[in-house]
Amino acid sequence: MSIKVEVKQSVKNVARYRDLEKGEQIDVKTLRKPHIDNVYKNLVETEQPQHDVILSEYFIGKFPITNREYQSFIKDEGYEPPVHWDGDKYPTNKGDHPVVNVSWIDAFVFC
């Protein structure tokens, strides 16, 4: 199955799930202590999406980009590392962690 077909199917599944959930309120008493239940209930009732947004088709990775993967990119391409790295070295024991402190432009160039 192609990625495009998988994404389209996932979007359909999410939309179907949202349709089933529309209008149903969660039981706020199970989420908060009794003295703030009314405040939380008001937030839940008023902070609903204002409108639906339809996005054009796009691709998204299944997993975040790790520091190790980003390091390989910056070494191969001579790109600037994130500001908190020591040169082209990510923080110790963080190789499998998602890369952080990258801008939208950095992410675009990586892709």
Backbone bond lengths (Angstrom), bond angles and torsions (degrees), N, CA, C in turn:
res aa  C-N    CA-C-N  psi(-1)  N-CA   C-N-CA  omega(-1)  CA-C   N-CA-C  phi
1 M - - - 1.452 - - 1.530 108.17 -
2 S 1.317 116.53 131.95 1.461 119.81 -178.40 1.522 110.97 -73.30
3 I 1.326 115.37 160.56 1.464 120.65 179.19 1.522 110.20 -60.70
4 K 1.344 117.11 -41.37 1.463 120.22 -179.92 1.528 110.82 -58.46
5 V 1.323 116.93 -44.85 1.463 120.80 -179.65 1.526 110.07 -65.10
6 E 1.334 117.28 -41.90 1.459 120.83 178.81 1.525 111.49 -61.93
7 V 1.339 116.73 -43.51 1.464 120.64 179.69 1.518 110.18 -63.71
8 K 1.341 117.26 -46.26 1.465 120.43 179.28 1.528 110.73 -58.88
9 Q 1.329 117.38 -42.99 1.462 120.68 179.82 1.521 110.88 -65.24
10 S 1.337 117.46 -40.33 1.461 120.80 178.63 1.518 110.91 -62.69
11 V 1.335 116.50 -42.39 1.465 120.28 179.14 1.515 109.95 -62.69
12 K 1.323 117.37 -42.04 1.473 120.54 178.11 1.524 110.20 -61.71
13 N 1.333 117.10 -42.78 1.463 120.54 -179.94 1.526 111.48 -63.60
14 V 1.333 117.41 -41.36 1.455 121.17 178.89 1.522 109.78 -64.59
15 A 1.338 116.83 -44.74 1.463 120.63 179.81 1.524 110.05 -61.28
16 R 1.325 117.64 -42.64 1.462 121.24 179.83 1.531 109.63 -63.12
17 Y 1.329 116.79 -42.34 1.453 121.36 178.69 1.525 110.72 -62.00
18 R 1.339 116.68 -44.16 1.467 120.92 179.73 1.525 109.91 -61.79
19 D 1.358 117.86 -40.36 1.454 120.84 -179.83 1.525 110.98 -62.48
20 L 1.324 116.66 -39.20 1.458 120.28 179.28 1.520 111.32 -67.25
21 E 1.323 116.44 -33.04 1.453 121.19 -176.00 1.525 113.67 -86.91
22 K 1.324 118.00 -16.21 1.465 121.22 -175.82 1.522 110.81 -55.76
23 G 1.313 115.09 133.59 1.453 120.04 175.12 1.513 115.07 84.90
24 E 1.296 118.13 -15.33 1.462 119.59 179.83 1.522 109.68 -84.88
25 Q 1.325 116.65 135.07 1.460 120.96 176.66 1.521 108.92 -97.57
26 I 1.321 115.82 141.68 1.458 119.35 174.95 1.522 108.56 -77.53
27 D 1.297 117.35 157.50 1.460 121.96 177.82 1.516 107.83 -80.78
28 V 1.328 116.74 98.32 1.456 120.35 -174.40 1.520 112.47 -68.61
29 K 1.306 118.75 -21.01 1.458 120.76 -179.07 1.528 111.76 -65.33
30 T 1.301 117.00 -25.51 1.461 119.06 179.41 1.526 111.52 -81.20
31 L 1.338 117.26 -11.21 1.447 120.21 -175.30 1.527 114.81 -101.11
32 R 1.323 117.45 -25.88 1.456 120.20 -173.43 1.528 111.41 -132.97
33 K 1.323 114.49 162.11 1.459 120.02 176.00 1.527 109.26 -67.86
34 P 1.316 118.70 151.48 1.468 121.67 -174.98 1.528 114.83 -55.60
35 H 1.321 119.62 -35.44 1.462 119.74 -175.17 1.531 113.60 -71.29
36 I 1.331 118.85 -14.05 1.462 118.79 176.60 1.529 112.27 -117.81
37 D 1.337 117.25 11.04 1.458 120.14 -179.79 1.524 112.91 -55.74
38 N 1.327 117.95 -44.78 1.463 120.37 -176.96 1.521 111.23 -65.92
39 V 1.320 117.61 -39.67 1.462 120.83 178.20 1.520 109.41 -62.96
40 Y 1.314 116.65 -46.75 1.452 120.13 -178.94 1.518 111.03 -65.80
41 K 1.311 117.30 -40.39 1.472 121.08 179.09 1.533 109.83 -60.11
42 N 1.348 117.28 -41.86 1.461 120.23 177.73 1.525 110.90 -62.65
43 L 1.328 117.40 -40.26 1.459 120.49 178.15 1.523 111.14 -62.99
44 V 1.321 116.17 -44.15 1.462 120.25 -179.74 1.522 110.15 -62.52
45 E 1.320 116.88 -40.72 1.461 120.46 -177.73 1.522 112.50 -72.49
46 T 1.329 117.81 -33.37 1.469 119.88 -175.34 1.518 113.91 -95.77
47 E 1.313 118.92 -21.18 1.463 121.34 -175.57 1.523 111.96 -98.82
48 Q 1.288 116.56 45.21 1.457 121.86 176.50 1.524 108.37 -88.09
49 P 1.319 118.05 160.28 1.468 119.21 177.49 1.531 110.44 -56.48
50 Q 1.310 116.33 137.27 1.454 121.00 -179.10 1.530 111.69 -75.86
51 H 1.324 116.14 -29.33 1.463 120.56 178.73 1.531 108.75 -164.87
52 D 1.316 115.67 161.35 1.460 120.68 175.99 1.520 109.21 -80.40
53 V 1.313 116.12 148.48 1.461 121.64 177.25 1.516 107.65 -122.47
54 I 1.302 116.25 129.05 1.456 121.99 177.38 1.526 107.48 -103.02
55 L 1.315 116.17 123.97 1.465 121.28 179.61 1.512 109.60 -103.40
56 S 1.309 115.22 147.31 1.460 118.59 173.16 1.532 107.70 -71.33
57 E 1.303 115.36 166.54 1.459 120.93 -177.45 1.525 110.76 -61.09
58 Y 1.340 116.79 139.76 1.454 121.36 178.14 1.517 109.15 -150.99
59 F 1.310 116.11 166.46 1.460 121.96 178.06 1.515 108.25 -109.18
60 I 1.315 115.38 148.00 1.461 120.44 176.72 1.522 107.52 -145.26
61 G 1.308 116.43 141.72 1.460 120.06 179.75 1.516 111.71 -70.65
62 K 1.299 115.85 151.35 1.466 120.76 178.39 1.523 110.93 -74.85
63 F 1.328 116.26 -30.72 1.457 121.63 -178.51 1.529 109.55 -128.08
64 P 1.328 117.98 151.16 1.466 119.61 176.58 1.528 111.15 -67.51
65 I 1.320 116.13 157.19 1.465 121.70 176.84 1.526 107.59 -75.40
66 T 1.317 115.99 129.88 1.470 119.98 -178.19 1.529 110.68 -87.11
67 N 1.318 115.05 164.66 1.467 120.53 175.40 1.523 110.66 -57.67
68 R 1.327 117.06 -40.42 1.465 121.16 -178.59 1.531 110.39 -63.23
69 E 1.333 117.28 -43.99 1.464 120.34 178.67 1.533 110.92 -64.87
70 Y 1.333 116.10 -41.25 1.465 119.83 -179.49 1.529 110.72 -67.89
71 Q 1.331 116.26 -35.25 1.462 120.50 177.51 1.528 110.02 -61.82
72 S 1.310 116.80 -43.16 1.458 120.91 178.36 1.527 110.23 -59.96
73 F 1.323 116.56 -42.13 1.463 121.61 177.91 1.530 111.57 -61.69
74 I 1.332 117.64 -48.83 1.469 119.04 -176.01 1.529 111.41 -67.38
75 K 1.332 117.57 -32.80 1.469 120.04 177.58 1.527 110.64 -70.37
76 D 1.343 116.71 -43.16 1.463 120.77 -178.89 1.529 112.45 -68.25
77 E 1.323 116.15 -38.25 1.468 120.55 -173.43 1.526 113.90 -101.01
78 G 1.339 117.69 -7.81 1.459 120.23 -177.36 1.523 112.10 69.13
79 Y 1.309 116.20 28.52 1.471 121.19 -177.47 1.530 110.31 -84.82
80 E 1.329 115.87 156.90 1.469 121.39 -179.46 1.531 111.01 -69.26
81 P 1.327 118.34 132.85 1.468 120.95 176.20 1.534 110.49 -77.33
82 P 1.335 116.97 164.29 1.466 119.87 174.79 1.530 110.67 -58.46
83 V 1.316 116.80 152.39 1.470 121.84 -172.42 1.526 113.43 -63.22
84 H 1.312 118.81 -27.52 1.462 120.47 -176.95 1.532 113.12 -86.10
85 W 1.323 117.83 -3.70 1.456 121.28 177.11 1.523 109.49 -78.67
86 D 1.321 116.07 155.95 1.465 121.82 175.06 1.524 106.98 -94.06
87 G 1.325 115.69 92.42 1.459 119.82 -174.04 1.512 108.98 67.62
88 D 1.347 116.53 -124.18 1.462 118.82 178.16 1.537 112.18 -100.46
89 K 1.337 116.30 21.23 1.465 120.85 -179.13 1.521 110.16 -110.31
90 Y 1.331 115.22 125.18 1.464 120.59 177.55 1.529 109.82 -74.60
91 P 1.339 118.50 164.12 1.465 121.19 -179.65 1.535 112.09 -56.41
92 T 1.300 116.08 145.39 1.465 122.92 -178.39 1.518 111.52 -53.70
93 N 1.329 115.92 136.89 1.461 124.46 178.04 1.522 113.60 62.03
94 K 1.330 117.73 23.54 1.468 120.87 -179.38 1.531 111.74 -117.90
95 G 1.320 117.60 18.02 1.461 120.72 -177.51 1.511 114.02 -59.76
96 D 1.319 117.05 -37.22 1.467 120.74 -178.52 1.520 112.98 -92.89
97 H 1.324 117.54 3.61 1.463 121.68 177.53 1.531 109.52 -83.14
98 P 1.328 117.37 152.85 1.472 118.89 176.37 1.526 111.00 -62.42
99 V 1.310 115.65 141.81 1.461 120.02 177.34 1.539 107.92 -69.86
100 V 1.334 116.28 140.60 1.461 121.85 179.56 1.524 109.13 -129.94
101 N 1.317 115.54 171.63 1.471 122.62 -179.73 1.525 111.94 62.55
102 V 1.326 116.24 38.82 1.457 120.77 171.87 1.524 107.51 -115.12
103 S 1.299 115.93 143.27 1.463 120.50 -179.75 1.526 110.24 -83.16
104 W 1.323 114.82 172.74 1.453 120.34 175.88 1.531 109.25 -60.22
105 I 1.311 116.15 -39.93 1.463 120.64 -179.99 1.524 110.08 -64.85
106 D 1.334 117.93 -42.27 1.471 121.37 177.23 1.531 109.72 -58.58
107 A 1.322 116.73 -45.65 1.463 121.40 -179.92 1.523 110.97 -63.34
108 F 1.327 116.44 -41.14 1.466 121.17 178.77 1.525 111.09 -61.85
109 V 1.334 116.57 -45.18 1.469 120.81 179.99 1.531 109.48 -64.98
110 F 1.324 117.69 -39.49 1.464 121.04 178.61 1.526 110.36 -59.73
111 C 1.314 116.80 -44.76 1.479 120.90 -178.40 1.509 111.28 -67.50
